[in-house]
Amino acid sequence: MIEQVGELPPALATVLGIFVLALIVLVVWGLVRLPDHTRLRSPEARERAQRRKESRRRQEKLRSRRESLQRRARRR
């Protein structure tokens, strides 16, 4: 394939190169313009995510406190 492109006339090779570059640019542009599916659209979903995040934070604090107390009890 590469050898065949090298045998093309310079003008045609240039047009082909520009076409390939434009195709790559369009594909990248299309991928960038895709909607962000990770974003939460509804207010209810945002609230649930916020509550879940806070709950995880509380659980992590409780877990670390419990482990700390267990380590302290083992040292005694």
C-alpha positions as CSV (number, residue, x, y, z in Angstrom):
1,M,0.0,0.0,0.0
2,I,2.8,2.5,0.9
3,E,4.7,1.6,-2.2
4,Q,1.6,2.3,-4.3
5,V,1.1,5.7,-2.8
6,G,4.7,6.5,-3.5
7,E,4.1,5.9,-7.2
8,L,1.2,8.3,-7.4
9,P,1.7,11.7,-9.0
10,P,2.6,14.4,-6.4
11,A,-0.6,16.3,-6.7
12,L,-2.7,13.2,-6.2
13,A,-0.6,12.1,-3.2
14,T,-1.0,15.5,-1.7
15,V,-4.8,15.4,-2.1
16,L,-4.8,11.9,-0.6
17,G,-2.7,13.0,2.3
18,I,-5.0,16.0,3.0
19,F,-8.0,13.7,2.8
20,V,-6.5,11.2,5.3
21,L,-5.6,14.1,7.7
22,A,-9.1,15.5,7.4
23,L,-10.6,12.1,8.2
24,I,-8.4,11.7,11.3
25,V,-9.4,15.3,12.4
26,L,-13.1,14.5,11.9
27,V,-12.9,11.3,13.9
28,V,-11.1,13.0,16.8
29,W,-13.5,15.9,16.7
30,G,-16.4,13.5,16.7
31,L,-15.0,11.6,19.7
32,V,-14.4,14.8,21.6
33,R,-18.0,16.0,20.9
34,L,-19.5,12.8,22.3
35,P,-21.7,13.6,25.4
36,D,-20.2,12.9,28.7
37,H,-22.1,9.8,30.0
38,T,-20.4,10.0,33.4
39,R,-22.2,13.3,34.2
40,L,-25.3,13.0,36.3
41,R,-28.1,14.9,34.7
42,S,-31.0,14.7,37.1
43,P,-30.9,16.6,40.5
44,E,-32.1,13.4,42.2
45,A,-29.2,11.4,40.8
46,R,-26.8,14.1,41.9
47,E,-28.2,14.1,45.4
48,R,-28.0,10.3,45.6
49,A,-24.4,10.4,44.5
50,Q,-23.6,13.1,47.1
51,R,-25.2,11.0,49.9
52,R,-23.4,7.9,48.7
53,K,-20.1,9.8,48.8
54,E,-20.7,11.2,52.3
55,S,-21.8,7.7,53.5
56,R,-18.6,6.2,52.1
57,R,-16.6,8.9,53.8
58,R,-18.3,8.3,57.2
59,Q,-17.8,4.5,56.8
60,E,-14.1,5.0,56.1
61,K,-13.7,7.2,59.2
62,L,-15.5,4.6,61.3
63,R,-13.4,1.8,59.8
64,S,-10.2,3.6,60.5
65,R,-11.3,4.4,64.1
66,R,-12.2,0.8,64.7
67,E,-8.9,-0.5,63.3
68,S,-7.0,2.1,65.4
69,L,-8.9,0.9,68.6
70,Q,-8.1,-2.7,67.7
71,R,-4.4,-1.9,67.2
72,R,-4.4,-0.1,70.6
73,A,-6.1,-3.0,72.3
74,R,-3.6,-5.5,70.9
75,R,-0.7,-3.4,72.1
76,R,-1.9,-3.6,75.7
